[in-house]
């Protein structure tokens, strides 16, 4: 009868010899990326609804400017003067008539939302969408014709 252990001993020695003769080399792998500042903007309209010029009251409405910027990116939002090209004299048009209105950055409707300095809305991106409410007001008692009035206001987000 043959002894099975007779062959195990040399195999074990060879296995140990293989381990003892092993070597390793190591290094590190640098992985890099640069995240750039970026923003996207979208809007929902300021839809005032039906205006009654004989009511003698203002008509208020709201819309939204939604901004998504990379986390930590500071930005400002500007609203231009629309078709009248003048922030102080915004008006919706139904040629030849104009229906004046104003856009504000606060619910009290005291801070005009415009294109410079204190008229801008500022914030810092979180990587998630931030909604900024646009508060609109149509002035009372305007003598205008029946019809649909519109204006297009350009929204500019400046970031760094």
Rosetta silent file (secondary structure, phi, psi, omega in degrees, C-alpha in Angstrom):
SEQUENCE: XXXXXXXXXXXXXXXXXXXXXXXXXXXXXXXXXXXXXXXXXXXXXXXXXXXXXXXXXXXXXXXXXXXXXXXXXXXXXXXXXXXXXXXXXXXXXXXXXXXXXXXXXXXXXXXXXXXXXXXXXXXXXXXXXXXXXXXXXXXXXXXXXXXXXXXXXXXXXXXX
SCORE:     score description
SCORE:     0.000 S_00000001
   1 L     0.000  138.631 -178.183    0.000    0.000    0.000 S_00000001
   2 L   -90.208  148.968  179.325    1.278    3.394   -0.875 S_00000001
   3 L   -94.902  118.504 -179.220    1.397    6.224    1.629 S_00000001
   4 L   -66.708  -27.610 -178.402   -0.511    9.323    0.425 S_00000001
   5 H   -67.424  -21.747 -178.693    1.405   11.548    2.852 S_00000001
   6 H   -60.334  -31.760 -179.420    4.601   10.758    0.997 S_00000001
   7 H   -94.315  -18.313 -178.517    3.546   13.101   -1.861 S_00000001
   8 H   -72.711  -37.286 -176.977    1.938   15.792    0.289 S_00000001
   9 H   -61.853  -48.733  177.873    5.137   16.856    2.004 S_00000001
  10 H   -64.380  -34.287  178.840    7.004   17.889   -1.212 S_00000001
  11 H   -66.490  -39.086  178.074    3.851   19.665   -2.490 S_00000001
  12 H   -65.487  -40.101  178.891    3.625   21.624    0.743 S_00000001
  13 H   -64.959  -39.624  179.014    7.274   22.605    0.464 S_00000001
  14 H   -66.156  -38.261  178.320    6.760   23.796   -3.092 S_00000001
  15 H   -65.004  -42.265  177.991    3.761   25.866   -2.045 S_00000001
  16 H   -65.121  -40.477  179.958    5.768   27.492    0.751 S_00000001
  17 H   -61.833  -40.012  178.447    8.635   28.122   -1.595 S_00000001
  18 H   -63.702  -40.720  179.405    6.233   29.866   -4.010 S_00000001
  19 H   -68.859  -44.785 -177.599    4.878   32.144   -1.239 S_00000001
  20 H   -65.288  -28.657 -178.605    8.279   32.941    0.099 S_00000001
  21 L   -88.787   -2.536 -178.031    9.482   33.878   -3.397 S_00000001
  22 L   -74.224  151.591  175.922    6.494   36.245   -4.127 S_00000001
  23 L  -142.908  155.759  177.333    6.989   40.004   -4.340 S_00000001
  24 L  -132.490  156.465  172.593    4.683   42.972   -4.852 S_00000001
  25 L  -131.661  141.568 -179.078    5.074   46.514   -6.050 S_00000001
  26 L  -130.857  158.829  174.850    2.595   49.281   -5.315 S_00000001
  27 L  -157.466  178.540  177.115    1.906   52.798   -6.442 S_00000001
  28 L  -114.211  156.406  177.820   -1.048   55.170   -6.376 S_00000001
  29 L  -117.792  116.576  178.736   -3.340   56.228   -9.197 S_00000001
  30 L   -80.913  129.561  177.973   -4.414   59.865   -9.152 S_00000001
  31 L  -119.700  126.213 -176.347   -8.007   60.406  -10.270 S_00000001
  32 L  -132.803  158.176  172.143   -9.108   63.988  -10.973 S_00000001
  33 L  -156.626  153.568  175.124  -12.064   65.976  -12.231 S_00000001
  34 L  -118.809  126.593  176.895  -12.936   69.651  -12.348 S_00000001
  35 L   -97.329  122.152 -179.838  -16.468   70.757  -11.576 S_00000001
  36 L   -94.569  154.219  174.151  -17.351   73.961  -13.357 S_00000001
  37 L   -68.893  132.871  179.306  -19.906   76.493  -12.272 S_00000001
  38 L  -151.767  146.192  177.736  -23.082   76.003  -14.295 S_00000001
  39 E  -139.772  149.989  168.921  -26.687   77.142  -14.080 S_00000001
  40 E  -128.410  150.858 -177.390  -29.917   76.485  -15.946 S_00000001
  41 E  -132.778  144.021  172.960  -33.046   78.595  -15.720 S_00000001
  42 E  -141.970  164.064 -176.490  -36.711   78.004  -16.477 S_00000001
  43 E  -137.468  157.704  165.382  -39.843   80.064  -15.888 S_00000001
  44 E  -123.524  142.005 -169.116  -43.566   79.836  -15.353 S_00000001
  45 L   -69.412  155.190  167.943  -45.596   82.832  -16.540 S_00000001
  46 L   -89.020  103.942 -178.173  -47.115   85.663  -14.582 S_00000001
  47 L  -107.470  103.945 -175.543  -50.732   85.186  -15.681 S_00000001
  48 L   -71.898  -26.130 -176.010  -52.810   88.041  -14.289 S_00000001
  49 L    88.181 -147.600 -175.047  -56.147   86.741  -15.476 S_00000001
  50 L   -91.179  127.063  179.860  -59.007   89.110  -16.310 S_00000001
  51 L  -103.422  129.598  177.363  -58.461   92.824  -15.728 S_00000001
  52 L  -111.330  104.423 -176.329  -61.443   95.114  -15.148 S_00000001
  53 L   -66.859  -18.891 -178.621  -60.394   98.728  -15.768 S_00000001
  54 L   -88.974   -7.672 -177.954  -63.603  100.068  -14.221 S_00000001
  55 L   -72.197  -25.034 -179.818  -63.109   98.263  -10.881 S_00000001
  56 L    72.908   20.907  179.366  -60.571  100.821   -9.671 S_00000001
  57 L  -127.081  156.884  176.057  -58.360   98.135   -8.118 S_00000001
  58 L   -74.648  162.621  175.916  -54.975   96.669   -8.920 S_00000001
  59 E  -123.575  119.494 -178.275  -54.664   93.143  -10.268 S_00000001
  60 E  -102.815  151.377  176.057  -51.957   90.962   -8.754 S_00000001
  61 E  -154.579  166.627  177.605  -50.403   87.776  -10.104 S_00000001
  62 E  -135.403  156.570  173.690  -47.343   85.616   -9.590 S_00000001
  63 E  -141.735 -171.328 -177.282  -44.940   83.578  -11.685 S_00000001
  64 E  -141.969  138.730  167.151  -41.709   81.727  -11.034 S_00000001
  65 E  -111.644  117.290 -178.517  -38.090   81.868  -12.104 S_00000001
  66 E  -105.661  127.247 -177.194  -36.484   78.502  -11.313 S_00000001
  67 E  -123.991  131.753  173.257  -32.692   78.312  -11.139 S_00000001
  68 E  -122.383  115.781  178.928  -30.542   75.206  -10.770 S_00000001
  69 E  -124.433  155.043  175.631  -26.823   75.884  -10.229 S_00000001
  70 L   -57.018  149.248 -176.396  -23.955   73.681   -9.172 S_00000001
  71 L   -55.489  127.506  177.936  -23.528   73.511   -5.417 S_00000001
  72 L    87.566   -0.845 -179.813  -21.823   76.644   -4.053 S_00000001
  73 L   -84.072  119.293  177.601  -22.241   78.702   -7.241 S_00000001
  74 E   -82.497  145.916 -178.062  -23.391   82.241   -6.485 S_00000001
  75 E  -149.619  162.173  171.893  -25.737   83.845   -8.994 S_00000001
  76 E  -127.653  151.731  178.345  -27.990   86.822   -9.686 S_00000001
  77 E  -119.801  126.057  178.242  -31.259   86.928  -11.606 S_00000001
  78 E  -115.594  143.654  173.211  -32.197   89.962  -13.705 S_00000001
  79 E  -119.870  123.923 -177.877  -35.533   90.718  -15.406 S_00000001
  80 L   -81.798 -175.126 -175.697  -35.408   93.266  -18.218 S_00000001
  81 L   -80.834    3.268  179.524  -38.023   95.845  -19.189 S_00000001
  82 H    69.838 -150.488 -176.812  -39.753   93.626  -21.720 S_00000001
  83 H   -62.281  -22.701  179.248  -41.133   95.141  -24.909 S_00000001
  84 H   -86.743   -9.619  178.547  -40.852   98.668  -23.524 S_00000001
  85 L    56.699   25.452 -179.549  -37.118   98.105  -22.793 S_00000001
  86 L  -143.408  114.031 -178.558  -37.539  100.067  -19.561 S_00000001
  87 H   -58.034  -33.613 -177.785  -37.831   98.373  -16.160 S_00000001
  88 H   -78.002  -12.448 -175.484  -39.614  101.464  -14.791 S_00000001
  89 H  -133.336   47.727  179.702  -42.238  101.448  -17.578 S_00000001
  90 L   -65.328  142.252  178.692  -43.189   97.823  -18.204 S_00000001
  91 E  -154.635  140.976  171.172  -46.314   97.354  -20.282 S_00000001
  92 E   -87.131  149.821 -174.750  -48.185   94.559  -21.993 S_00000001
  93 E  -117.676  141.579  166.338  -49.244   95.331  -25.531 S_00000001
  94 E  -140.510   81.603 -167.810  -52.392   94.879  -27.583 S_00000001
  95 L   -41.422  126.847    8.491  -51.434   97.212  -30.417 S_00000001
  96 L   -95.302    3.590 -174.135  -51.952  100.121  -30.196 S_00000001
  97 E   -84.921  150.819  176.129  -52.891   99.919  -26.502 S_00000001
  98 E  -124.179  137.233  177.325  -50.550   99.335  -23.579 S_00000001
  99 E  -114.797  110.028 -174.940  -51.500   97.917  -20.165 S_00000001
 100 E   -75.816  147.738  179.336  -48.895   98.925  -17.596 S_00000001
 101 E  -153.451  171.745  175.291  -47.680   96.513  -14.963 S_00000001
 102 E  -141.936  153.829  177.773  -44.694   95.964  -12.698 S_00000001
 103 E  -117.157  136.726 -175.562  -42.689   92.965  -11.485 S_00000001
 104 E  -128.957  157.883  178.514  -41.353   92.718   -7.939 S_00000001
 105 L   -98.687   -2.472 -179.255  -39.074   90.388   -6.001 S_00000001
 106 L  -127.992  151.410 -176.592  -41.019   90.673   -2.729 S_00000001
 107 L   -64.436  -26.294  178.299  -44.586   89.772   -1.738 S_00000001
 108 L   -75.224  -10.262  179.641  -45.232   93.324   -0.497 S_00000001
 109 L    58.757   50.804  178.177  -44.524   94.491   -4.055 S_00000001
 110 L  -115.996  -21.055 -178.345  -42.124   97.234   -2.988 S_00000001
 111 L  -109.689  107.175  179.531  -38.835   96.098   -4.633 S_00000001
 112 E   -64.370  134.842  178.035  -38.907   96.273   -8.429 S_00000001
 113 L   -92.738  112.107 -175.575  -37.136   93.305  -10.021 S_00000001
 114 L  -131.350 -138.749 -170.066  -34.849   94.726  -12.655 S_00000001
 115 L  -120.138   -3.995 -176.882  -31.381   94.524  -14.163 S_00000001
 116 L  -140.288  155.143  170.847  -28.952   96.324  -11.845 S_00000001
 117 H    44.085 -123.167 -177.288  -27.793   96.583   -8.244 S_00000001
 118 H   -69.194   -7.674  177.482  -30.571   96.260   -5.674 S_00000001
 119 H   -81.552  -13.570 -177.419  -33.059   95.272   -8.377 S_00000001
 120 L   -83.202  153.778  171.538  -31.356   91.875   -8.800 S_00000001
 121 E  -104.170  128.424 -177.692  -32.218   88.708   -6.895 S_00000001
 122 E  -116.320  148.601  176.852  -29.127   86.910   -5.549 S_00000001
 123 E  -163.229  179.088  177.368  -28.677   83.394   -4.212 S_00000001
 124 E  -127.125  130.625 -178.239  -26.241   80.475   -4.058 S_00000001
 125 L   -65.052  148.796  178.302  -26.821   77.193   -5.864 S_00000001
 126 L  -117.031   -2.401 -172.375  -27.324   73.952   -3.960 S_00000001
 127 L    90.721  -10.705  177.798  -27.321   71.611   -6.934 S_00000001
 128 L  -113.930  162.797  179.127  -31.118   71.520   -6.649 S_00000001
 129 E   -66.606  131.905  174.354  -33.761   73.752   -8.223 S_00000001
 130 E  -115.146  123.415 -179.442  -34.403   77.006   -6.337 S_00000001
 131 E   -95.230  129.706  176.795  -37.702   78.724   -7.129 S_00000001
 132 E  -114.220  120.191 -179.426  -37.894   82.528   -7.021 S_00000001
 133 E   -76.866  134.097  173.782  -41.415   83.962   -7.028 S_00000001
 134 E  -102.596  120.247 -178.887  -42.070   86.877   -9.361 S_00000001
 135 E  -100.254  120.388 -177.899  -44.773   89.143   -7.925 S_00000001
 136 E  -112.085  154.320  176.660  -46.654   91.122  -10.551 S_00000001
 137 E  -146.918  128.898  171.889  -49.133   93.984  -10.344 S_00000001
 138 E   -95.095  129.369 -179.040  -51.267   95.679  -13.001 S_00000001
 139 L   -63.849  151.748 -178.303  -52.028   99.285  -12.067 S_00000001
 140 L   -75.834  156.720  168.480  -55.652  100.250  -11.343 S_00000001
 141 L    54.709   46.120  176.807  -58.041  102.203  -13.581 S_00000001
 142 L   -90.920  131.195 -177.805  -56.227  102.023  -16.902 S_00000001
 143 L   -87.037   87.508 -177.596  -58.300  103.160  -19.878 S_00000001
 144 L  -126.912  159.174 -179.771  -57.517  100.375  -22.367 S_00000001
 145 L   -77.463  159.117  175.037  -59.447   98.536  -25.065 S_00000001
 146 L   -64.211  142.955  176.948  -60.828   95.011  -24.698 S_00000001
 147 L   151.209 -178.197  178.567  -58.400   92.315  -25.847 S_00000001
 148 L   -97.993  129.931 -178.591  -55.464   90.116  -24.925 S_00000001
 149 L  -114.745  137.572  179.836  -52.317   91.854  -23.720 S_00000001
 150 E  -140.873  159.810  172.389  -48.867   90.275  -23.602 S_00000001
 151 L  -150.745  153.242  176.611  -45.258   91.121  -22.947 S_00000001
 152 L  -120.846  118.681 -179.647  -42.055   89.089  -23.042 S_00000001
 153 L  -105.317  130.798  177.901  -39.480   89.726  -20.334 S_00000001
 154 L   -83.789  132.110  178.275  -35.946   88.393  -20.728 S_00000001
 155 E  -105.931  127.952  179.202  -34.516   86.566  -17.703 S_00000001
 156 E  -124.019  123.082  175.132  -30.743   86.609  -17.274 S_00000001
 157 E  -105.417  121.669  178.218  -28.896   84.493  -14.719 S_00000001
 158 E  -110.069  129.561 -176.442  -25.315   85.602  -14.133 S_00000001
 159 E  -141.456  161.284  176.335  -23.081   83.224  -12.170 S_00000001
 160 L  -148.300    0.000    0.000  -19.474   82.604  -11.282 S_00000001
